[in-house]
Each structure stands twice: as structure tokens, then as C-alpha cells.
């Protein structure tokens, strides 16, 4: 009985170590303003000063992505001379973990 409790405790500690490592992982966080498909011909015609028009309204929320998956939405903000994102909506923790590759869909 004592041996079983010790094994369970060791497994719990090992699992805790895995969680600590996962929580310390760095993942790319991307703010995606808009997206558009263009023909290669049109891409090759782009020059300095070219303007690309997107179908997204300038005042819509923009996507917050981690590991190339949308995990939330936000509004762009200016922080001093830098760009920031005010989070307006965020997914639940389980979905965020799945989006980062921590679970099956």
C-alpha cells in the first residue's frame, strides 16, 4: 500500500515537471490584421508604394494567434511608440492548449 502511494506521488511529480516545461515553452504569438490571396503575377507586380486593399473593415477586431491558430480577438492600441493589442475576446484554456499542439482535436 505504501509502495503504491509512493509510485502515485512520483508519477504526479513527474507530470508536474512536464507541465512546468510546457508552461515555459516559447511559442510565436502573431497579430493578424488581414489576409488576402493574390495571383503570383500580381505579387510580382508589387513595388515600393503599392497599396493592397483587403476586404476586412478597418475597425473590425484583429486576430490573436499562437502557433498559427486563432486564440482570441483584439483591438490595436498604441503604447508609446509601439504597437499593442487590447484583448477583447479569448478562447478557453483547453482550446488554447489544443491550438498550441497540446491535445487532439
C-alpha positions in Angstrom: 0.0 0.0 0.0 2.8 2.4 0.9 4.6 1.5 -2.3 1.5 2.3 -4.4 1.2 5.7 -2.7 4.9 6.4 -3.4 4.5 5.4 -7.1 1.5 7.7 -7.4 3.4 10.5 -5.8 6.4 10.0 -8.2 4.1 10.0 -11.2 2.3 13.2 -10.0 5.7 14.9 -9.5 6.8 13.7 -13.0 3.6 15.1 -14.5 4.1 18.4 -12.7 7.6 18.6 -14.2 6.1 18.1 -17.7 3.6 20.9 -17.1 6.3 23.2 -15.9 8.3 22.6 -19.1 5.3 23.1 -21.2 4.4 26.4 -19.5 8.0 27.6 -20.1 7.9 26.9 -23.8 8.1 29.9 -26.1 5.6 29.9 -29.0 5.2 32.5 -31.7 2.4 35.0 -31.0 1.1 36.7 -34.1 -1.4 39.5 -34.6 -3.0 39.0 -38.0 -4.6 42.2 -39.3 -5.9 40.7 -42.6 -5.3 38.1 -45.2 -5.8 38.1 -49.0 -5.0 35.6 -51.8 -3.2 37.1 -54.8 -2.0 35.6 -58.1 1.7 35.3 -58.4 1.6 37.7 -61.3 0.0 40.4 -59.1 2.6 39.7 -56.3 5.4 40.1 -58.7 4.0 43.5 -59.8 4.2 44.9 -56.3 6.6 47.8 -55.9 7.5 50.3 -53.1 4.4 52.4 -52.6 2.0 49.8 -53.9 -1.3 49.5 -52.0 -3.1 46.3 -51.3 -6.7 46.6 -50.4 -8.2 44.0 -48.0 -11.8 43.1 -47.6 -11.7 43.5 -43.8 -13.2 46.6 -42.3 -10.6 48.8 -40.7 -12.5 48.8 -37.4 -13.0 45.1 -37.0 -11.2 43.2 -34.3 -7.9 41.6 -35.4 -6.9 38.0 -34.8 -4.5 37.0 -31.9 -2.8 33.8 -33.0 -0.5 31.4 -31.3 1.2 28.6 -33.2 -0.7 29.8 -36.3 -4.1 29.2 -34.7 -6.5 32.0 -33.6 -6.9 32.0 -29.8 -8.5 35.4 -29.4 -9.5 38.8 -30.9 -8.4 42.3 -30.0 -8.1 45.9 -30.9 -4.9 47.6 -31.9 -3.5 50.1 -29.4 -0.5 52.4 -29.4 1.8 52.1 -26.4 4.3 54.9 -26.5 5.8 54.5 -30.0 5.0 50.7 -30.1 2.0 48.7 -31.2 0.0 46.6 -28.8 -3.2 44.6 -28.7 -6.1 45.1 -26.3 -7.6 41.6 -25.8 -11.4 41.8 -26.4 -12.1 38.0 -26.6 -10.0 35.0 -25.7 -10.7 31.2 -26.0 -10.9 28.9 -23.1 -7.8 27.4 -21.6 -8.4 23.8 -23.0 -8.9 25.2 -26.6 -5.8 27.3 -26.3 -3.7 24.3 -25.2 -5.1 22.3 -28.1 -4.2 25.1 -30.5 -0.7 25.1 -29.2 -0.4 21.4 -30.0 -1.1 20.1 -26.5 -4.1 17.9 -27.4 -6.0 16.2 -30.1 -8.9 17.8 -32.0 
